[in-house]
Amino acid sequence: MIGAILLGLSVPHFCAQAQTDPGGPTVILGGPAAGAQAPMKVSAAPSPSRDMNALILDAVRAMPTGGSYRANVASLTSLRRAIQATNSRLVIDPAQATPNFCSGATYLAFLSVLIQLNRDGRLPLDENVLTALLVQEHQADGAGIWGRWNANGPGTARLFHEADLGRNFTSFEEARPGDFMKVWWNDEIGARESGHSVVYLGRTTRADGEYVEYWSSNMPNGFGYNTVPRERIHRQLFTRFEHPENVARLASLPARDKYLGDMLKRPSSPDEMLRMVGAQDAGRPAVPAPAPLPVASPVPVADKPGSASKKMATPAPAVTPAASPAPKKGWWPFGRS
């Protein structure tokens, strides 16, 4: 598949060039959208030791541009098409995610990092984890991995806290490019929120104030960079990927997280949210992550719908968010540019 990333379960180190390693698949980073230049093949040599933020930024740079933003059935179908398991391999083709939406974009970036780590021999993965990573049809908010990532409220942050993948915090001063970030455009958390899932890139100061730069799927064009006035952000929650060695825990999480599932029906207070994600900021200790269940639980499929080219150095033009959209119903992805 053009623009796909293949993850071989039985090959901890494999080459980009099939002819130099007949047992390993060709690895192609998710590249430009159809009609753009051909995708770039990756060398076989393991990457040098780097932190996860650098790998997330690499994944963002390799993403296609555009594809159109939509929060509808078509966008969820395209995301499922972009993430497939074939012959014990996870196949990710971001160019297939057309149209796309914000939480789907950041989820693709996260999966791309897992694939890179596995290719470097730093992250063994088994069938249970790969199956759990797939996006299921009608997957409810709080159900499985994707249902947590896509949930209202602190979906990604709650997932990371449950599996002890990294820490969560709210301070811009502590944030680094490559952190995952949940943005709230209003004061609500949960059922009536208006939010956006992004990869944080930094802040800039202009004559009229401070701006926040990020990458995601943004209205109206889809995958790409965006810049908004910081004053338009009512609340933010950062999530930093720090413990890839705990990714195996994803397969043994409870089938459903009740707190995230309830975010479709009720609000959450800021204090409750920070407690549920073990948020750590200056002067406040982190809350220990809950221990995962010892037995893997399959990712459930709901019986009916539940919840759920610029260089980085050049900031996108400022975009002022429009009026807050209506809260999502069922499994619709949250988000807006």
N, C-alpha and C positions, 0 to 999 in steps of 0.2 A: 504494500500500500504506500502510495506516495505521501511523504510527510509523516510517516508513522514511526513509532518507537516500539521495538519488539523486546520483550523481557523473557529470556529463556530461564525456566525454572531450574534445569539441571546443569546449567553452565554458569558458574560464578564469575568466570572471566571469559569474555568472548569478543571476537574481532568485528570490526565494521566491514572488513573485506572477507566475503565468504571463501574466496579462493585461497586465502592464507590460513584459514581455519575452517575446514569443511564441516566441522561439528557446530559451528556458531552461526547465528543469523546475521544478516546485514542490519546495522543499526542506523536509522536515519532520523535526525532530529525533526521535530515538528517545525516545518519551515513555512515559506510564504504561501499565501492562498493561491488557488488555481489561477493560472495566467501569469503568475510572477516567476521569478527565477527559480531554477531547480533547487530542491532542498540539499543541505550540506551533509555529507557523510562524515562520521566521526571516526577518529583513529582508534586503534586497539589499545593503546597504552593507558593504564589507569591514570585518573586525574590526581594531581598532587593533593595533599591534605588541605582541605578548605572547610570553612564553616558552612552551615546549611544556608545561611543567607546568601552567600555567593552562588551556591547552586540554584537557589530559587531565582536569583536575578539572571543567571544563565538560561534557565527555563523560559523566563519571560522574553528574553531577547530572541529566543528561537521560535516563539509563537507566531502564527500568521497574523495579519492585520485585517481588521474589518469583519465581515461576515454578517453584519446587521444584528442589532440588539432586539430580542423579543422575549417576553416572559409568557410563553404559551406552550401548548402541547408540542408544536413543531420544534421548539428549542430543546425541550426535554428529550424528544425522540432523537434529535441530532446529537445530543450529548451521549446518549446510550450507544448510538452508532459509532461515536468517536472512541469509546472505551469498550473493547471486546476481549474475550479470552478465547484464544485459538491454539490448539495443540499445546496446552499447558504453558502458554505464553500470554502475557497481557499486551495487547496491541492498542496503542494510543495514537490516534490520528486527529490532532486538533483542527485540521482543515475541514474535517467532516462535521465539525460543530458549527453548522450554519443553518439557521440563525443561532445565536448564543446568548448567554446571560451571565451575570456577575459571579454567582457562587459556582457555576459550572466552569468558568474561566479559571478561578483560583484553585478549584479542585484538579483541573488538568495540570496546572503548574506544580501542585503538590505531587501528583502521581509521576510527573516527569522527573522530579528529584529522586523519588524512590527507585525509578528505573536507572537513573545515573549511578546511584549508590550501589545497586546490585551489579551493574556492569563493571564497576570498579572493584568488585569483590568485597565491599564493605557492608552489604546488607543481604543476607540470605532470606529468601521468601519461599513460602510453601503454598500448596494449592488452597488451603483454608484462607490464608490472607488474601490471595489474589481473587478468590471468589467473593470474599467480603468487600473488596474494593469496587466491584462492579456496581453500576447504577441499575437498580431494578425498576420494573414498570410499576407505577403507582406507589412508589416507596414513600411512606409517610414521614413527616417531620419527627426526628428522634429515633427512627428505626434504622438500624445498621449504621455503617460508616457514612454513606452518602446522605442518609436521612438526618444524621446529626450535622454534617457540614452545611447542609442546605436549610437548616431550621431557622425560624425566627429567633430573635434574641441572640445569645452568644454561642451559636452553633459550633463553629470551628474551635473556639476557645474551650468549650465544654468537652468536645472530643479529645483535644490535646490534654486536658486535665485528667479525664478518665483513664487514658492510656499512658499518661506521664511521658508525653512526647516533647514537652517544652513548657515554658511558662507564659503566663498572661499578665498584662499590665496596661495601665491607661496613660502613662506619661509620655508626651511627645519628646521630652528631653532624653528619655531612655531609649526611644525608638531608633531603629537602624534600617536603612534600605534593605529590602528583602524580608521584613517582617510581614506576616499576614495582618490585616487590619479590618475590623468591622467598623463601619461609619454609620452613625445615626443622623438622619436629616431632621428628625423631630425629637421631642423629649420622651416619646413612648418606647418601652421595651416590651416586646411580645406582640400581642394580638393587633395592636394599632400602630405598630412602628413603621417607619419608612427608612430602609437601610440599604447598605451597599457593601459587598464583599470585595476587597481589593488587596493588591500587593503594594505596600508602602514604599515610596521611593525617596522621600525627603521633603524638606520645606525650603521655600525661597521667600525673600523679602522684596517687595516692589514698592513703588512710591505710594500706592494706596493700601498697603498692608501686607500681611503674611499669607502665603499660599501653600497648599499641600499638594504634592505630586504623587500620583499613583498609577498603577496599571490594573486593568480589569476588562470586562466587557461593559461598555458604556453606551448610553443613549446618544445618538441613534445608530452609530456606525458599528458597534460591536467591539472586538478585541482592539485594544490600543491604550495609549497614555492619556492622562487627563490631569488638569490642574484646577483646583477650586479654592476660593477664599477660605481660610481657616475659620473665619467667623460663621460660615454657613454650617459647620459641623457642630452639632449639639452635643454629641458624645462619641467617644472612640474607645476601642478595645484592641490592643495589639496582642498577637500570638507569635511566639518565636519558636521555631523548630530547632530543638537542641539535643534530643535523644533518639536518633534513628534506631538505636539498638532495641528500643521498645516497640517498634512497629509490629512485631509479632503479636503483641497484646491486642491489636485491633480485632483479631479473629475470635477473641475470648470475651469481648465486651458483652454486657447484657443485650438481648435482642432489641430492647427499646429503652430509651432514656425518657422517663416520665416528665421530667422538668421541661425538656425541649419539646416533647409532644404537646404539653399543656400550653406552650407559648402561642399556639393557634387560637386558644380560647380565652386566655387571661393575660393580664399584664404582669410584669415582674418589676420589683423595685431595684434601683441601682445596687443597694446593699446586698440583696438576695442574689443578684446576678454575679457580683464580684465574689461572693462566697461560693457559689456553685462552680466557678471556674478557678478557684484558688488564686485569685489575682494578687500579684505582688508588685508593689510600688515602693518608692523610697520610704523607709520607716515602717512598712507593714510587712510582716513575714508572710511567706506563702503558706497556703493551706495544703496539707498533704493530699496527694492524689489518692482516690479510692483504689483498693486492690481489685484487679480484674477477676472475673470468674475463672476457675481452672479449666472448665470445659467450653469448647468453642460453641457458639450459637450461630446457626445459619442466618443470613440476612433475610428477613421476612419480606414477603410481598403482600401489601395490603389488599384486602378484598375489594376495597373501593378507594378512590383517590384520597390520599392523605396530604401532608404538607409538601409539604415539600417541593512610506516607511521613515519613522523618526528614530533618531538615536536617543539613548536615555539622557544624554547630557543636554539635550534640547527640550525644554519643557513645552508641553502642549499649551495652546492658548487657553486663557481662563474661560471656564464655562460656569455660569451661574445656574444652580439647580432650579428647576421649575417647581411649581406647587407640588406638595407631597401627594403621591398616588394613593388610591384606596388600599387598605391592608389586603394582603394576599389571602386567598381562600384555598383550602385544600392543599395540594402539594406544590402549588405555584412557587417558583423561586422568588426570593426577595431581591430587591435591588433597583438601582436607577443610577444614571450618570450624575 
